Amino acid sequence: GEIVDYKNLLSNTKRNCGGGLTPWNTWVSCEEWKRGQCWQVSADPNSQNYLMAQKTMIGGSQGGRFESVATDNRIEQSPVFFATEDSKFGAMRRFQANSTGWHSLHTDGDLT
């Protein structure tokens, strides 16, 4: 492909690392610092959430040093997101959404 545009979609975050693609074509960006969070952003200018990054529930209330996110979408109505932490004894977080789409990462779900 060819780059057709470039915009800053996320600001006021620290040490963003990898992240991962969601099944609905948004991106989850991971902050890699002590109490970092995972942020969902949309790069689609036709989306109602374009340029409106929002903190997800993946990081939990305490945050972490997040590296990347992967999604298991075998159960389409309830996708599971895995976030890795970049530290010596870093955990893997698991968040199972109760629905799909933008709001599913910001509302009910199970974080383990």
C-alpha positions as CSV (number, residue, x, y, z in Angstrom):
1,G,0.0,0.0,0.0
2,E,0.8,3.6,0.0
3,I,0.6,6.2,2.8
4,V,-2.0,8.7,2.0
5,D,-2.2,10.7,5.3
6,Y,-0.6,10.9,8.7
7,K,-2.2,12.3,11.9
8,N,-1.5,12.1,15.6
9,L,-4.4,10.1,17.0
10,L,-3.4,9.8,20.6
11,S,-1.8,12.4,22.9
12,N,-1.2,13.0,26.6
13,T,0.1,9.4,27.1
14,K,3.5,8.2,28.1
15,R,6.0,5.8,26.5
16,N,3.5,4.1,24.1
17,C,4.8,0.8,22.9
18,G,3.1,-1.8,20.7
19,G,-0.6,-2.4,20.9
20,G,-3.0,-4.4,18.7
21,L,-5.8,-4.4,16.2
22,T,-9.4,-5.0,17.4
23,P,-11.9,-7.1,15.4
24,W,-13.7,-3.8,14.5
25,N,-10.6,-2.2,13.0
26,T,-9.6,0.2,15.8
27,W,-6.2,0.1,17.5
28,V,-5.4,-0.4,21.1
29,S,-2.2,1.5,22.0
30,C,-0.3,0.4,25.1
31,E,1.6,2.6,27.6
32,E,4.8,1.1,28.8
33,W,5.4,2.8,32.2
34,K,4.6,2.1,35.8
35,R,0.9,2.8,35.8
36,G,0.3,2.8,32.1
37,Q,-3.0,2.1,30.4
38,C,-4.4,0.7,27.1
39,W,-6.1,3.2,24.9
40,Q,-8.5,2.5,22.0
41,V,-8.2,4.8,18.9
42,S,-9.9,4.9,15.6
43,A,-8.0,5.9,12.4
44,D,-11.2,6.0,10.3
45,P,-12.2,9.6,9.6
46,N,-15.8,8.4,9.0
47,S,-16.0,6.9,12.5
48,Q,-17.9,8.8,15.3
49,N,-14.9,8.0,17.5
50,Y,-12.2,9.4,15.2
51,L,-9.6,11.5,17.1
52,M,-11.4,10.6,20.4
53,A,-9.0,8.1,22.1
54,Q,-10.5,6.4,25.1
55,K,-8.9,4.5,28.0
56,T,-10.0,0.8,27.9
57,M,-10.8,-1.5,30.8
58,I,-7.8,-3.8,29.8
59,G,-5.4,-1.9,32.0
60,G,-7.6,-2.2,35.1
61,S,-7.5,0.4,37.9
62,Q,-3.8,0.0,38.7
63,G,-2.4,0.0,35.2
64,G,0.9,-1.6,34.2
65,R,3.8,-1.5,31.8
66,F,1.9,-2.8,28.7
67,E,3.7,-4.0,25.6
68,S,1.1,-5.3,23.2
69,V,-2.5,-6.6,22.8
70,A,-3.8,-9.6,20.9
71,T,-7.4,-10.7,20.4
72,D,-9.1,-14.1,20.3
73,N,-12.2,-13.5,18.3
74,R,-13.5,-17.1,18.0
75,I,-16.6,-16.1,20.0
76,E,-17.5,-13.1,17.9
77,Q,-20.1,-11.8,20.4
78,S,-17.6,-11.9,23.3
79,P,-14.0,-11.3,22.1
80,V,-11.1,-11.9,24.5
81,F,-8.2,-9.5,24.7
82,F,-4.7,-10.3,26.0
83,A,-2.3,-7.6,27.1
84,T,1.3,-8.4,27.9
85,E,3.3,-6.5,30.5
86,D,6.9,-5.6,29.9
87,S,8.6,-6.4,33.3
88,K,10.7,-9.1,34.8
89,F,7.7,-10.8,36.3
90,G,5.2,-9.3,34.0
91,A,1.7,-10.8,33.9
92,M,-0.6,-11.4,30.9
93,R,-3.9,-9.6,31.4
94,R,-7.0,-11.2,30.0
95,F,-10.2,-9.1,29.3
96,Q,-13.3,-10.7,28.0
97,A,-15.7,-8.2,26.6
98,N,-19.5,-8.8,27.0
99,S,-20.2,-7.3,23.5
100,T,-18.5,-6.1,20.4
101,G,-17.6,-2.8,18.9
102,W,-16.0,0.4,20.3
103,H,-18.0,0.4,23.6
104,S,-17.2,-3.2,24.5
105,L,-13.7,-2.1,25.7
106,H,-15.1,0.6,28.0
107,T,-18.1,-1.1,29.7
108,D,-18.8,-4.4,31.3
109,G,-16.3,-7.3,30.9
110,D,-14.2,-9.7,32.9
111,L,-10.6,-8.7,33.7
112,T,-8.3,-11.5,35.0
